[in-house]
Amino acid sequence: MIVKRFYDETLAQASYLIGCGRTGSALVIDANRDIDQYLRMAESEEVAITQVTETHIHADFVSGSRELAGRTGAALYLSSEGGKDWQYGFAHEAGAVLLKDGDSFMVGNVRLQAIHTPGHTPEHLAFLVTDTAAATEPIAIVTGDFVFVGDVGRPDLLEKAAGVQGTMEASARTLFQSLQRFKAYPDYLQVWPGHGAGSACGKGLSAVPQSTVGYERRFNWALAIETEDEFVRQVLSGQPEPPRYFGEMKRVNREGPRILNGFATPQWLPEVRLSEVLARSAFVIDTRPAVDFAAGHIPGTINIPLNRSFTTWAGWLTPFDEDFYLIVDDTSGDRGAHHVDEAARDLAMIGLDRFAGYFGVDAVTGWARNGRALATIPQLTAAELAAQLARGAVAVLDVRGRAEWEAGHLTGVPNIPVGHLAQRLAEVPRDRPVVVHCQAGARSAIAASVLQAKGIANVLNLAKGYQEWEAAGLPVVRAT
């Protein structure tokens, strides 16, 4: 049996190629949109991708299953569990084989058995993997977003991301029952999950790539809870806000993702075009580091640094239904081109396909060279903010997640998570300068740029965030 794990760092997402060397056939589970990586691996292992499946309708990335099956001619297997509202809309058109609990199929000498594991989503499947050439019992269970290393899939996404109201508690109870079934598997059974640390599909995922049922039974907090009511309370407590694009991903993956046929090559645009782009209120993301953006940027642009969190915040803030543009540091030769290609790929992975072009950093210097003022974002220390507050000179806005705010916040300071700012501008004070802060300064830098782009010019950033404020012994309020 051949097993290859693929891990996308920006999505914190795992997919798997499971093959049979004897017959030269292989299956891919939970493919993302970068399907060439699976084709290259299959070629190197001298197998053909004959089957493609996925554990559930994903919310955090665009699935590549449909495109991979179409490219290779592989049979597509999809869940038919979960009721009529959670069926794949493209299944019939794609000639998909529909799976229910207990159904199995062979990939050469490897048997895959579908296990219905609802709770994270109603249609969710896990797959028991048995190498029948060597054993009569399964070696592993591919758990998708059901069980992670150290955590379990969150049951609140249907309500918070997909807008299906009143489903959180019922989903949590369903998840508890699914976990009881999981706990009955033998200790040796390996656990191959769909996500790792950094994913918003859980609240405490480990960076360890795989585990066993026995280890999870002993050390996963969720499996240690014996009562359903206590599990419901804990699993719904402290979950981070799901990115706004999760709802869009659910719709796209259920209806059928658009076929890409490879990632498009981004188009470079001359700096003279930027004035025209901004004049029609197009969405422009400056991907430079936050410190560079704060020192001087073109008014109307927002700052999402091109780092590991770029995809998440781009998904939160970028419109899916209109063209958008990037400003990218392209001054480092081939590396600059790599930055642009990397950004285009990462954006396409979450369905942001309307990347209309990019400008180099010379667009920023050219803006100033032509006599137009660059905007800045002043930075404050905790001591400076305390002095300003004592004089009543500023308003403060906490842009962390709700759970972080409840764990401790500045006295009298309201909470609007950065991803919701654009929809809640009416709540932002306008009578004095506004200081934004997060935990350590990264998210608040993005938030400050959003507020400026939306016309709130007098914005400052608490550079080292709440952690500096708390470390200085300044007063905080904790939720009771």
C-alpha positions in Angstrom: 0.0 0.0 0.0 1.2 3.5 -0.9 0.3 6.4 1.4 1.3 10.0 0.6 0.2 13.0 2.7 -0.1 16.5 1.2 -0.2 19.4 3.5 -1.0 23.0 2.5 0.6 25.4 5.1 -1.6 28.4 4.2 -4.8 26.3 4.6 -3.5 24.0 7.4 -5.1 21.3 5.3 -4.2 17.7 4.6 -5.1 15.5 1.7 -4.1 12.0 0.9 -3.1 9.7 -2.0 -3.6 6.1 -1.1 -2.5 3.6 -3.7 -2.0 -0.1 -4.5 1.5 -0.6 -6.0 0.6 -4.1 -7.2 -2.3 -2.9 -9.4 -1.0 0.6 -10.1 -4.2 2.3 -9.0 -4.7 5.1 -6.5 -7.3 7.2 -4.6 -7.1 10.9 -3.6 -9.1 12.0 -0.6 -9.9 15.7 0.1 -8.1 17.1 -2.9 -7.7 20.9 -3.0 -7.5 23.0 -6.1 -3.8 22.5 -6.7 -4.5 19.2 -8.5 -1.1 19.1 -10.3 0.6 18.0 -7.1 -1.5 14.8 -7.0 -0.7 14.1 -10.7 3.0 14.6 -10.1 3.0 12.2 -7.1 1.0 9.6 -9.0 3.5 9.7 -11.8 6.4 9.4 -9.5 4.9 6.4 -7.7 3.9 4.9 -11.1 0.2 4.7 -10.3 -2.9 6.0 -11.9 -5.5 8.0 -10.0 -8.6 5.9 -10.6 -10.8 7.2 -7.7 -11.4 10.5 -6.0 -13.4 11.2 -2.9 -13.8 13.6 0.0 -14.9 13.5 3.5 -17.5 16.4 3.4 -18.5 19.6 1.8 -15.6 21.8 2.8 -16.0 25.3 4.1 -12.4 26.5 4.2 -11.1 25.9 0.7 -12.4 25.1 -2.8 -12.4 21.4 -3.4 -10.4 20.0 -6.2 -12.2 16.7 -6.3 -14.4 17.4 -9.2 -11.6 18.8 -11.4 -9.2 16.0 -10.5 -11.7 13.3 -11.4 -12.5 15.1 -14.6 -8.8 15.5 -15.6 -8.0 11.8 -14.9 -11.2 10.1 -15.7 -11.3 8.7 -12.2 -14.5 7.6 -10.5 -15.8 10.3 -8.1 -17.3 9.1 -4.8 -19.4 11.5 -2.8 -21.5 11.3 0.4 -25.2 10.9 0.1 -25.8 11.2 3.9 -27.0 14.2 5.7 -30.5 14.7 4.2 -31.7 16.6 1.1 -30.1 19.9 2.1 -26.6 18.4 2.1 -26.4 16.6 -1.2 -23.9 17.5 -3.8 -25.7 19.5 -6.5 -23.3 18.3 -9.2 -23.1 14.6 -8.3 -25.5 13.4 -11.1 -23.8 15.5 -13.8 -20.4 14.3 -12.7 -21.5 10.6 -12.6 -20.6 10.3 -9.0 -21.0 7.1 -7.0 -23.0 8.0 -3.9 -21.8 6.6 -0.5 -23.8 5.8 2.6 -22.6 4.5 6.0 -21.0 1.1 5.6 -20.5 1.3 1.9 -17.0 0.1 0.7 -15.0 0.1 -2.5 -11.6 -1.2 -3.6 -8.6 0.7 -4.8 -6.6 -2.3 -6.1 -6.1 -4.4 -3.0 -6.9 -1.5 -0.6 -10.4 -1.4 0.8 -12.1 1.9 1.8 -15.2 1.8 4.0 -17.3 4.9 4.4 -18.4 5.7 8.0 -21.0 8.3 8.5 -19.6 10.7 11.2 -22.0 13.7 11.4 -21.7 16.6 13.8 -19.2 18.9 12.1 -21.4 18.7 9.1 -24.5 16.5 8.5 -23.0 14.6 5.4 -19.6 14.0 6.9 -17.9 10.7 6.2 -14.7 9.1 7.5 -12.9 6.3 5.7 -11.5 3.1 7.2 -8.5 1.9 5.2 -7.6 -1.8 5.0 -4.6 -3.2 3.0 -6.2 -6.5 2.2 -3.0 -7.8 0.8 -1.5 -7.8 4.2 -4.3 -7.6 6.8 -8.0 -8.3 7.4 -8.5 -5.3 9.7 -8.1 -1.6 8.9 -4.8 0.2 9.5 -6.2 3.7 9.6 -9.2 6.0 9.6 -9.1 9.1 7.4 -11.1 11.5 9.7 -11.4 14.7 7.6 -12.8 17.3 9.9 -14.3 14.9 12.4 -11.4 14.1 14.7 -8.1 16.0 14.7 -5.0 15.4 16.7 -6.0 16.8 20.1 -9.3 18.3 19.0 -12.6 17.6 17.1 -14.4 19.4 14.3 -16.4 22.3 15.4 -20.2 21.8 15.3 -21.1 25.5 15.1 -20.2 26.2 11.4 -23.6 25.4 10.0 -25.0 28.2 12.0 -22.1 30.7 12.1 -20.8 30.2 8.6 -23.6 28.7 6.5 -26.4 30.6 8.2 -28.5 27.6 9.2 -29.9 29.0 12.4 -30.5 27.0 15.6 -28.2 24.1 14.6 -25.2 24.5 16.9 -26.5 22.5 19.9 -28.1 19.8 17.9 -24.9 19.4 15.8 -22.8 19.2 19.0 -25.0 16.4 20.4 -24.8 14.6 17.1 -21.0 15.0 17.2 -20.9 13.5 20.7 -22.7 10.4 19.5 -20.3 10.1 16.5 -17.4 10.2 18.9 -18.8 7.3 20.9 -18.6 5.2 17.8 -15.0 6.4 17.2 -13.9 5.6 20.7 -14.9 1.9 20.2 -12.2 1.4 17.5 -9.0 -0.4 18.5 -6.2 1.6 20.0 -3.8 0.8 17.2 -5.9 2.3 14.5 -4.1 5.3 13.0 -5.9 8.6 12.7 -5.2 10.6 9.5 -6.9 14.0 10.0 -7.9 16.7 7.5 -6.3 19.7 9.3 -3.5 20.7 11.6 -2.6 23.7 13.8 -3.8 27.0 12.4 -7.1 25.8 10.9 -10.3 27.5 11.9 -12.1 24.2 11.7 -11.3 23.6 15.4 -10.1 25.6 18.4 -7.0 23.7 19.5 -5.5 21.5 16.8 -2.1 20.0 17.2 0.7 20.4 14.7 1.4 16.6 14.9 0.4 15.2 11.5 -1.3 11.9 12.6 -2.2 10.0 15.7 -4.0 6.8 16.9 -7.4 6.1 18.4 -5.7 5.0 21.6 -3.7 8.2 21.9 -6.7 10.4 21.2 -8.8 8.4 23.7 -6.3 9.2 26.3 -5.3 12.8 25.5 -7.9 14.4 23.3 -10.0 16.7 25.5 -13.2 15.9 23.6 -12.9 12.1 24.0 -12.3 12.4 27.7 -15.8 13.9 28.4 -18.3 11.3 29.4 -21.6 13.3 29.5 -23.3 14.8 26.5 -24.3 18.0 28.2 -20.8 18.7 29.3 -19.4 18.0 25.9 -21.9 20.4 24.3 -21.0 23.1 26.7 -17.3 22.7 26.1 -17.3 22.2 22.4 -19.3 25.3 21.8 -17.3 27.4 24.2 -14.4 29.5 22.9 -14.7 28.8 19.2 -13.1 31.5 17.1 -15.1 33.4 14.6 -15.2 31.5 11.4 -14.0 33.6 8.4 -16.8 35.1 6.4 -15.7 33.3 3.3 -16.6 29.9 4.8 -20.3 30.4 3.8 -19.2 31.1 0.2 -17.0 28.0 0.2 -19.9 25.8 1.4 -22.1 27.1 -1.5 -19.3 26.7 -4.1 -18.4 23.2 -3.0 -22.0 22.0 -2.8 -23.0 23.4 -6.2 -19.8 22.4 -8.0 -16.5 24.3 -8.1 -15.5 26.1 -11.3 -12.9 24.2 -13.3 -9.6 26.1 -13.4 -7.3 24.1 -15.7 -4.4 25.5 -13.8 -3.7 28.7 -11.9 -3.8 31.8 -14.1 -0.6 33.8 -14.6 -1.1 37.2 -12.9 -1.0 40.3 -15.1 1.4 43.1 -14.2 0.0 46.6 -14.5 1.9 49.9 -14.9 1.7 52.3 -12.0 -0.2 54.8 -14.1 -3.2 52.5 -14.1 -3.6 52.6 -10.3 -5.3 56.0 -10.2 -8.0 54.7 -12.6 -8.4 51.5 -10.6 -8.8 53.4 -7.3 -11.1 56.0 -8.9 -13.7 53.3 -9.5 -13.4 52.1 -5.9 -11.8 48.8 -6.9 -10.5 46.7 -4.1 -6.7 47.0 -3.8 -4.6 45.0 -1.3 -1.1 46.2 -0.4 0.8 43.0 0.5 3.8 44.7 2.0 4.8 44.1 5.7 2.6 46.1 8.1 5.5 48.3 9.2 6.1 49.5 5.6 2.4 50.1 5.0 2.1 52.1 8.2 5.1 54.3 7.2 3.4 55.3 3.9 0.7 53.8 1.7 -1.7 54.9 -1.0 -5.0 56.1 0.4 -7.9 53.7 -0.3 -5.7 50.5 -0.2 -5.9 48.0 2.6 -2.9 46.0 4.1 -2.8 42.3 4.2 0.8 41.2 4.4 1.8 38.3 2.3 2.6 35.9 5.1 1.0 32.7 6.4 -2.2 34.5 7.4 -2.6 36.2 4.0 -5.2 33.7 2.7 -7.3 33.8 5.8 -7.6 37.6 5.9 -8.0 37.9 2.1 -10.9 35.6 2.4 -12.4 37.6 5.3 -12.1 41.0 3.5 -12.0 40.6 -0.3 -15.2 40.6 -2.3 -15.9 37.4 -4.3 -18.1 39.1 -6.8 -15.8 41.8 -8.2 -12.3 42.3 -9.5 -9.5 43.0 -7.1 -5.8 44.0 -7.4 -2.6 43.6 -5.4 0.4 45.7 -4.7 3.4 43.3 -4.4 7.1 43.7 -3.8 8.4 42.7 -7.2 11.8 44.3 -6.8 13.7 41.0 -6.0 13.8 39.5 -9.4 12.6 36.0 -9.7 11.6 36.0 -6.0 9.3 38.9 -6.7 7.5 37.0 -9.5 7.3 34.1 -7.1 5.4 36.3 -4.6 2.8 37.1 -7.2 2.3 33.5 -8.3 2.1 32.4 -4.7 -0.5 35.0 -3.9 -2.6 34.1 -7.0 -2.5 30.4 -6.1 -3.4 31.0 -2.5 -6.3 33.2 -3.4 -7.6 30.7 -6.0 -7.5 28.0 -3.3 -10.3 29.8 -1.5 -12.3 30.8 -4.6 -10.9 34.3 -5.1 -10.6 34.0 -8.8 -11.1 37.6 -9.9 -7.5 38.6 -9.5 -7.4 41.3 -12.2 -3.8 42.3 -12.0 -1.0 43.5 -9.7 1.2 46.6 -9.3 4.8 46.7 -8.1 5.9 48.6 -5.1 7.0 51.4 -7.5 3.4 52.3 -7.6 3.7 53.5 -4.0 6.9 55.5 -4.5 5.5 56.8 -7.8 2.4 58.1 -6.1 4.5 60.2 -3.7 6.9 61.2 -6.5 3.9 62.7 -8.4 3.1 65.0 -5.6 0.3 63.0 -4.0 0.3 62.4 -0.3 0.8 59.0 1.2 -1.3 58.0 4.2 0.3 56.8 7.4 -0.8 54.9 10.5 0.8 56.2 13.7 1.9 53.5 16.2 1.4 53.8 20.0 2.9 52.0 22.9 0.8 50.9 25.9 2.1 53.7 28.1 1.3 56.3 25.4 -2.2 54.9 25.0 -2.8 54.9 28.8 -1.8 58.6 28.9 -4.1 59.4 26.0 -7.0 57.5 27.6 -6.5 59.4 30.9 -7.0 62.7 29.0 -10.0 61.3 27.1 -8.2 62.1 23.9 -8.9 58.8 22.0 -11.4 56.0 21.6 -10.2 52.4 21.6 -11.5 49.5 19.6 -10.6 45.9 20.3 -10.5 43.9 17.1 -9.6 40.5 18.5 -12.0 37.5 18.5 -14.9 37.5 21.0 -13.4 34.8 23.1 -10.2 36.7 23.5 -12.1 39.9 24.5 -14.0 37.9 27.1 -10.8 36.5 28.6 -9.6 40.1 29.2 -10.0 43.6 27.8 -9.4 47.2 28.4 -12.0 48.9 30.6 -15.0 50.2 28.6 -13.5 49.1 25.2 -15.9 47.6 22.7 -15.1 44.5 20.6 -15.5 44.3 16.8 -13.4 41.5 15.3 -11.4 42.8 12.4 -13.3 40.6 9.9 -16.6 42.3 10.8 -15.3 45.9 10.7 -16.5 46.8 7.2 -20.1 45.6 8.1 -20.1 47.5 11.5 -18.6 50.9 10.6 -21.6 52.6 12.2 -20.3 51.4 15.6 -16.9 53.0 15.2 -16.5 56.4 17.0 -16.0 59.4 14.8 -15.7 62.2 17.4 -12.0 61.6 18.2 -9.0 59.5 17.0 -9.5 55.8 17.1 -6.8 53.4 18.4 -7.2 49.8 17.3 -5.6 46.9 19.1 -5.4 43.1 18.9 -3.3 40.6 20.8 0.1 41.5 19.4 -0.4 44.1 16.7 -0.8 42.1 13.4 -4.5 42.0 13.1 -4.9 45.6 14.3 -2.6 46.7 11.5 -5.0 45.2 9.0 -8.0 46.7 10.9 -6.4 50.2 10.8 -6.0 49.9 7.1 -9.6 48.9 6.7 -10.9 51.8 8.7 -8.8 54.3 6.7 -9.9 52.8 3.4 -13.5 53.2 4.6 -13.0 56.9 5.3 -12.1 57.0 9.0 -8.8 58.8 8.5 -7.6 59.4 12.1 -6.6 55.9 13.1 -3.7 54.7 15.3 -2.4 51.2 16.1 -1.4 49.9 19.4 1.8 48.4 18.0 2.4 45.5 20.5 -1.3 45.0 21.3 -3.0 43.8 24.4 -0.1 41.6 25.5 2.0 44.8 26.1 -0.8 46.5 27.9 -1.3 43.5 30.2 2.4 42.9 30.7 2.7 46.6 31.8 0.2 45.9 34.6 -2.4 48.3 33.2 -6.0 47.7 34.2 -8.1 45.1 32.4 -11.6 43.6 32.8 -12.2 39.9 32.7 -15.6 38.4 31.8 -17.3 36.7 34.8 
